[in-house]
Amino acid sequence: MPQFILEDFNLENAERRLCIEALERAGNIVGAAKLLGITRHAMKRRIIKLRLNWTRGAAPPRTPSSGSTGPS
């Protein structure tokens, strides 16, 4: 199990990092929820609460993209 070093004791930042890492590793909401030991519904609530940019089957970006309009 990997270890995380937190910059501070901000619980929301820690939760965000764990959710992003779980989504990246699992590749989907159900798998990420299993990694975190929560339900799929609880994972979806956290994605909304933390405003994570997650679409089905796509890994969330680590940093927000600026001005991306997609393919032309």
Secondary structure, DSSP 8 states (H G I E B T S, - for coil): ------SS--HHHHHHHHHHHHHHHHSSHHHHHHHHTS-HHHHHHHHHHTT---BTTB---SS--SS-----
